[in-house]
Amino acid sequence: MNVLLYLIPIALFLGGLGLVGFIWSLRSGQYDDLEGAAWRILQDDDKPRP
């Protein structure tokens, strides 16, 4: 049972770290253009080599 004294704070810290990372990604615009990459891969803009 003593190991819970270590594991609970570590789990809370890692959960908070994940939450901070998620909030950072929201504020930095990581999720602004969700469909852009899906359409970009379909575009055939490769130029033929001479």
HELIX and SHEET records of a PDB file:
HELIX    1   1 LEU A    4  ARG A   27  1                                  24    
HELIX    2   2 GLY A   36  ARG A   40  1                                   5    
END                                                                             
